Amino acid sequence: MNTKSVSASFLVARFGMIAASFAIACGSSSSDGLEQPRGGDGGAGATGPTLPGPGGPGSPGNGGSGIDFGEPGGSGNPGSPPPSNCPGGGQTTISGTVYAPSGTLPLYNVMVYVPSAPLEPLSSGATCACEVSGEPVASAITDTAGRFTLVNPPVGSDVPLVIQVGKWRRQFTLGSVTECADTALPDQTLRLPASQAEGDIPRIALTTGNADALECLVRKLGIDASEFTPPSGTGHINYFAGEGGTDRYVDAMNGGAEFPDAQSLWSSVDTLSPYDVVLLSCEGDKGFDDNKPDAAFQALFDYTNLGGRVFASHWHQIWLQRGPEPFPEIADFVDEDDLDEITADVVTTFPKGAALADWLVNTGATNQRGRIELTGTQHTIETENPDYAQRWIATDDPQTVQYLSANTPFGAPAEQQCGRVVLSDIHVTGSEDEGRDVSDDDLEFPEGCVTTDLSPQEKVLAYMLFDISACIVPDDQPPEPPPIILR
């Protein structure tokens, strides 16, 4: 297959790597009339459900019958829509809203595109790449309400549509797209895959801890139970037992298997690198290193520099404080009394921070843009180092930072950064006293998961989880849709 190139400097700076070869994915029919995908580790974004509209069986993803791909990229600017041929200045568009796997939480910064070639399988584990394949001929990203509009997509029947953020990827087939009109997709039909049977999902490792039940929040995002397995299983969500946290499944899940010890995850870059994202729940003990040998600090450092993504809840700052230089320089750390319940400021002086402020309003997490109520708030970060890190949520009185992020390697030129660290100075999931989820080694997963809603601060983490999965961009630049391939 011949491949098309797009502005090499643009792709290197913005997307790191665009796939050059493509693998065809197959689908199978289900009794509900939707064409269901075949997934699996390293899948190719299999053909997904057919959304309403007439049309026969084409070959979604590679210019199958019934699709007019026209002359994409006619403006000569990768990423910009081709000119319209509609009378009176009208346009052909596809519009809709993209949701988390649960189908209830709209998502910001999800790439939406129409491929003109089959999708390539995504790589697995830490990698310096932002993989976009399929030769997009129309593209967009979702706004802070999860909405998108694709301008001048191909028209006809069986038009493929891909939604993707990082290694979350799912492909749909649109029954028909009408020329010079808007094809509005039914609400709550475009959601990221809940399992590998629906598309591609990243491999996520999560360590538990008795002060933050992050394992419950991941479950509430709508991920199918089949994805929660030991590392030896086929699921992409693997839990590891941290200090005092839940350490085994209920009998109905994986036969009640015990979680491997967290030390078996983070002691080596070889055990970390198969994972795209690593989530670390607070273990409730300052400076706790009984399960963190010296080699582990180098391993986590190396993992992030390979392109790994790490979310660290309170007290997991130890990885930064004791890590190799320049990790300890990310922030000024203190040890002050807990702040507990506060109203903090969302930092809106950079593009994604402004988007978070809008998104929190749009999802009902707050009714005051730029302000968010937090519980379980700690006081161990006074300020971030702006040479490396970006604050997201903070307070002025006292001066504290509740959320910060940094792209890795710290201090490297933007085009060489491909990993990410997010540090939270709160207990994200709240506490048992608040009626929230709890993690405890006396409980089996998911016994401690007693809530189904997302609190305001859990919505912040949901935003951060999908952001940490996304293509890395400098903090002073807004995310962009994938470039359109010139044909």
C-alpha positions in Angstrom: 0.0 0.0 0.0 1.2 3.5 -0.8 1.3 5.8 2.1 0.9 9.6 2.1 3.2 12.0 4.0 2.1 15.2 5.6 4.4 18.0 6.5 7.2 16.1 8.3 8.1 18.8 10.7 4.4 19.3 11.6 4.0 15.6 12.4 7.2 15.3 14.4 6.4 18.3 16.5 2.7 17.6 17.1 2.1 13.9 16.8 5.5 12.2 17.2 4.7 9.4 14.8 2.1 8.7 12.1 1.6 5.1 11.1 3.0 4.2 7.7 1.3 0.8 7.2 -2.2 -0.4 7.9 -3.8 -3.6 9.1 -7.4 -4.4 8.2 -9.7 -5.2 11.1 -12.8 -7.5 10.8 -16.2 -7.2 12.4 -19.0 -9.6 13.3 -22.7 -9.2 13.5 -24.7 -9.3 16.7 -28.3 -9.9 17.3 -29.1 -6.2 18.0 -28.3 -5.3 14.4 -25.1 -3.4 15.2 -21.9 -4.5 13.6 -19.7 -5.3 16.6 -15.9 -5.1 16.6 -13.3 -7.6 17.3 -10.8 -6.3 19.7 -7.9 -7.7 21.5 -4.4 -6.7 22.6 -2.9 -4.6 19.8 -6.1 -4.5 17.8 -6.6 -2.3 14.8 -9.6 -0.2 15.9 -12.0 -2.8 14.6 -15.2 -1.8 12.7 -17.7 -0.8 15.3 -21.5 -0.3 15.5 -23.3 0.9 12.4 -25.1 4.1 13.4 -28.6 4.9 11.9 -28.8 5.5 8.1 -29.3 3.6 4.9 -26.6 1.8 3.0 -25.3 -1.6 2.2 -22.2 -3.4 3.5 -19.1 -1.4 2.2 -15.6 -1.7 3.4 -15.3 0.8 6.2 -11.9 2.3 6.7 -10.4 1.8 3.2 -12.6 3.7 0.8 -15.3 1.0 0.4 -18.3 1.1 -1.9 -20.8 3.9 -1.4 -18.2 6.5 -0.2 -17.1 9.6 -2.1 -13.8 10.7 -0.6 -13.6 13.6 -2.9 -10.5 15.8 -2.9 -9.5 16.1 0.8 -7.0 18.6 1.9 -7.6 20.9 -1.0 -6.4 23.9 0.9 -2.9 22.5 1.1 -2.9 22.9 4.9 -2.7 19.6 6.8 -5.5 19.6 9.4 -7.7 22.1 7.7 -11.0 21.1 6.0 -11.2 21.0 2.2 -13.2 23.7 0.4 -16.9 23.3 0.2 -18.7 22.5 -3.1 -22.1 23.2 -1.7 -24.3 25.9 -3.2 -24.8 29.1 -1.3 -21.7 28.5 0.9 -23.2 25.5 2.7 -21.2 22.6 4.1 -21.4 18.9 4.5 -20.9 18.1 8.2 -21.0 15.3 10.8 -21.7 16.4 14.4 -22.1 14.6 17.7 -20.9 14.2 21.3 -18.2 11.8 22.5 -18.5 10.2 26.0 -16.4 8.1 28.4 -17.0 4.4 28.2 -20.0 4.8 30.7 -21.8 6.8 28.0 -22.7 9.6 30.6 -19.6 11.7 30.9 -18.8 13.9 27.8 -15.1 14.2 27.1 -12.8 17.1 25.9 -10.0 16.7 23.4 -11.0 13.5 21.8 -9.9 13.2 18.2 -12.7 12.4 15.7 -11.8 11.6 12.2 -12.8 9.8 9.0 -10.1 7.4 7.8 -9.6 6.6 4.1 -7.4 3.5 4.9 -7.4 0.7 7.4 -6.3 1.6 10.9 -2.9 0.3 12.1 -2.7 -1.7 15.4 -1.7 0.5 18.3 1.6 -0.2 20.1 1.4 -1.5 23.7 3.1 0.1 26.6 5.3 3.2 27.1 6.3 4.6 23.8 7.4 8.0 22.4 4.6 8.2 19.8 1.2 9.6 19.2 -0.3 7.1 16.8 -2.8 8.3 14.3 -3.4 6.0 11.3 -6.0 5.5 8.6 -5.1 8.5 6.5 -7.7 10.9 7.9 -9.6 12.9 5.3 -11.7 14.9 7.8 -10.9 15.5 11.4 -11.9 17.5 14.5 -11.5 17.4 18.3 -14.2 17.6 20.9 -14.9 20.8 22.8 -15.5 21.3 26.5 -19.0 19.9 26.1 -17.7 16.8 24.3 -19.1 18.1 21.0 -17.5 18.1 17.6 -18.3 19.0 14.0 -16.5 17.4 11.1 -16.4 19.7 8.1 -16.7 18.4 4.5 -16.3 14.6 5.3 -16.8 12.1 2.5 -20.4 11.5 1.6 -22.4 8.3 0.8 -23.1 5.1 2.7 -21.0 3.1 5.2 -18.7 6.0 6.1 -16.1 5.0 8.8 -15.8 7.3 11.9 -13.0 6.9 14.5 -13.0 8.4 18.0 -9.6 8.4 19.7 -7.7 9.8 22.7 -4.3 8.3 23.1 -4.7 4.6 23.0 -8.5 4.7 23.6 -9.8 4.1 20.1 -13.1 3.0 18.6 -14.4 2.9 15.1 -18.0 3.2 14.0 -19.8 3.0 10.6 -22.2 5.7 9.7 -25.1 4.4 7.7 -25.1 7.4 5.4 -23.7 11.0 5.2 -25.7 13.4 3.0 -24.0 16.0 0.9 -24.5 19.6 1.9 -26.3 18.8 5.1 -25.4 18.0 8.7 -25.4 14.3 9.8 -26.2 14.7 13.5 -25.4 11.4 15.3 -27.8 10.3 18.1 -26.7 11.3 21.5 -24.8 8.9 23.8 -23.9 6.6 20.9 -20.4 7.7 20.5 -18.5 6.5 23.6 -15.0 5.2 24.0 -14.7 1.4 24.2 -15.6 -0.3 27.5 -13.6 -3.4 26.5 -11.3 -4.8 23.9 -14.3 -6.3 22.3 -15.4 -2.8 21.3 -12.1 -1.3 20.3 -8.7 -0.4 21.7 -8.1 0.6 25.4 -4.8 1.3 27.0 -3.1 -1.0 29.4 -3.4 0.5 32.9 -1.7 -0.5 36.1 -3.1 0.7 39.4 -1.6 0.4 42.9 -4.1 0.5 45.7 -3.7 2.3 49.1 -5.7 2.7 52.2 -6.2 6.5 51.8 -7.6 6.7 48.2 -9.8 4.2 46.4 -8.8 5.0 42.8 -9.6 1.5 41.8 -13.3 2.4 42.3 -13.1 5.5 40.2 -11.7 3.6 37.2 -14.6 1.2 37.5 -17.1 4.0 37.5 -15.8 5.3 34.2 -17.7 2.4 32.6 -15.0 -0.1 31.9 -16.3 -3.6 31.5 -15.7 -6.1 34.3 -13.8 -8.4 31.9 -11.0 -5.9 31.7 -10.1 -6.2 35.4 -7.8 -9.1 35.6 -4.4 -10.1 37.1 -1.4 -9.2 34.9 -1.4 -12.8 33.7 -5.0 -12.4 32.4 -6.2 -10.8 29.2 -7.7 -7.7 30.8 -6.1 -4.3 30.3 -6.8 -3.0 33.8 -4.4 -4.7 36.3 -4.5 -3.9 40.1 -1.5 -4.2 42.4 -1.7 -4.1 46.3 -0.2 -1.1 47.9 0.1 -0.4 51.6 -3.2 -1.1 53.4 -5.3 -1.0 50.2 -7.7 -3.6 48.8 -5.6 -6.6 47.8 -7.8 -9.2 46.1 -10.9 -9.7 44.0 -14.3 -11.0 45.1 -14.8 -14.7 44.3 -16.9 -13.9 41.3 -14.0 -12.0 39.7 -11.0 -13.9 38.7 -11.8 -16.6 41.3 -10.9 -14.2 44.2 -7.3 -13.9 43.1 -5.0 -11.8 45.1 -3.5 -8.6 43.6 0.2 -8.8 43.0 2.3 -6.7 45.4 2.9 -3.1 44.2 6.6 -3.7 44.5 6.4 -6.3 41.7 5.2 -3.5 39.5 7.4 -0.6 40.2 10.7 -2.2 41.0 11.8 -2.5 37.4 11.3 -0.5 34.2 10.7 -3.9 32.5 7.6 -4.5 34.7 6.4 -0.9 34.3 7.0 -0.4 30.5 4.2 -2.8 29.3 1.7 -0.3 30.7 0.5 2.9 29.0 -0.7 4.5 32.2 0.2 3.9 35.9 -2.1 5.2 38.7 -0.8 5.3 42.3 -3.3 5.5 45.1 -2.3 7.2 48.3 -0.9 4.7 50.9 -1.7 7.0 53.8 1.9 7.2 55.2 4.3 10.0 54.6 7.6 8.9 53.2 6.6 5.2 53.2 9.3 3.3 51.4 9.1 -0.2 52.8 7.8 -1.5 49.5 10.0 0.9 47.4 13.5 -0.3 47.0 16.1 2.2 45.7 16.0 0.7 42.2 12.3 1.5 42.0 12.9 5.3 42.0 15.2 5.0 39.0 12.7 2.6 37.3 9.7 5.0 37.5 12.0 7.9 36.3 13.1 5.8 33.3 9.5 4.7 32.6 8.2 8.2 32.3 11.1 9.2 30.1 10.2 6.3 27.8 6.8 7.8 27.3 5.0 6.4 30.3 2.2 8.3 31.9 1.9 8.4 35.8 -0.8 9.8 38.0 0.4 10.0 41.7 -2.1 10.7 44.5 -1.1 12.3 47.8 2.2 10.9 49.5 3.3 9.4 46.2 5.2 12.6 45.8 8.0 10.5 47.3 8.7 9.3 43.8 9.6 12.8 42.8 11.3 13.9 46.0 13.6 10.8 46.0 13.8 10.3 42.3 16.8 11.1 40.1 17.4 14.7 39.2 15.6 16.7 38.1 12.5 15.0 39.6 13.1 16.5 43.0 13.0 20.0 41.4 9.4 19.7 40.2 8.0 21.6 43.3 8.6 23.0 46.7 7.3 20.5 49.2 6.2 21.3 52.7 4.6 19.4 55.6 1.6 21.4 56.9 -1.7 20.5 58.5 -4.4 19.1 56.2 -6.7 21.7 54.6 -9.7 19.2 54.4 -12.6 21.0 52.7 -11.7 24.0 50.6 -12.8 25.8 47.5 -9.8 26.1 45.1 -9.1 27.9 41.9 -8.8 26.3 38.6 -5.9 27.8 36.7 -7.2 29.3 33.5 -4.1 31.0 32.1 -3.2 28.1 29.8 -5.4 26.4 27.2 -6.1 23.1 28.8 -6.7 24.8 32.2 -9.2 27.1 30.7 -10.8 24.1 29.1 -11.0 22.3 32.4 -12.8 25.3 34.0 -15.4 25.2 31.2 -15.7 21.4 31.3 -16.3 21.3 35.0 -19.2 23.7 34.5 -20.6 21.7 31.6 -20.4 18.4 33.5 -22.1 19.8 36.6 -19.0 19.6 38.9 -19.3 23.3 39.7 -21.6 26.2 39.0 -18.9 28.8 39.2 -16.3 28.7 36.5 -12.8 28.6 37.8 -13.7 27.4 41.2 -14.0 23.8 42.5 -14.9 22.4 46.0 -12.5 19.8 47.2 -12.5 17.5 50.2 -9.6 15.5 51.7 -7.3 18.3 50.7 -3.7 18.0 51.9 -1.0 20.6 52.2 2.3 19.2 51.0 2.9 21.2 47.8 3.6 25.0 48.2 4.4 25.9 44.6 5.5 24.2 41.4 8.7 24.9 39.5 7.5 26.6 36.3 10.6 25.4 34.5 9.2 21.9 34.5 5.6 21.9 35.8 2.2 23.5 35.2 -0.2 24.1 38.1 -3.9 23.2 37.4 -5.7 23.7 40.7 -4.3 25.9 43.5 -5.2 28.3 46.4 -3.6 31.6 47.3 -4.4 31.6 51.1 -2.7 29.5 52.1 -0.4 29.1 49.1 -0.8 25.5 47.9 -1.1 23.5 44.7 -3.6 20.7 44.5 -2.8 19.5 41.0 0.3 19.9 38.8 1.6 18.2 35.7 4.9 17.9 33.9 5.9 16.5 30.6 8.9 14.2 30.5 11.8 14.2 30.2 11.7 17.3 32.4 13.3 20.3 30.7 13.7 18.6 27.3 12.6 20.4 24.1 8.9 20.0 23.5 9.3 17.8 20.5 11.3 15.3 22.6 8.8 15.1 25.5 6.5 12.1 25.3 5.7 11.1 28.9 3.7 12.8 31.6 3.5 13.0 35.4 0.4 14.3 37.3 0.7 14.9 41.0 -2.4 15.4 43.2 -2.3 16.8 46.7 -5.8 15.5 47.6 -7.4 12.2 48.4 -9.3 12.1 45.2 -12.1 9.6 46.1 -12.9 11.2 49.5 -13.5 9.1 52.6 -15.8 6.6 54.2 -17.0 9.3 56.5 -18.3 11.2 53.5 -20.1 8.1 52.2 -17.5 7.7 49.5 -15.6 4.6 48.3 -13.0 3.1 50.5 -9.9 0.9 49.9 -8.9 -1.5 52.7 -7.1 -4.8 52.9 -10.1 -6.2 54.8 -12.2 -5.7 51.6 -12.3 -7.5 48.3 -12.7 -5.5 45.1 -15.2 -4.1 44.4 -16.8 -4.4 47.9 -15.4 -0.9 48.9 -16.9 0.7 45.8 -20.2 1.9 47.2 -20.9 4.9 45.0 -21.9 5.2 41.3 -21.7 9.0 41.0 -18.6 11.1 40.4 -17.9 13.8 42.9 -16.6 17.1 41.7 -13.0 16.1 42.5 -13.5 12.7 40.9 -14.5 14.5 37.7 -11.3 16.4 37.9 -9.4 13.1 38.0 -11.5 11.7 35.1 -10.5 14.7 33.0 -6.9 14.2 34.0 -7.0 10.5 33.3 -8.1 11.0 29.7 -5.7 14.0 29.4 -2.8 12.0 30.6 -3.6 9.4 27.9 -3.7 12.0 25.1 -1.0 13.1 22.7 1.6 15.3 24.5 1.4 18.9 23.6 3.2 21.9 25.3 1.1 23.4 28.1 1.0 26.8 26.3 -0.5 25.3 23.2 -4.1 24.0 22.6 -4.6 20.5 21.3 -5.2 20.1 17.6 -7.1 17.6 15.5 -5.0 15.1 13.5 -3.8 16.4 10.2 -5.7 15.7 7.0 -3.8 13.6 4.5 -3.3 15.3 1.2 -4.2 13.0 -1.7 
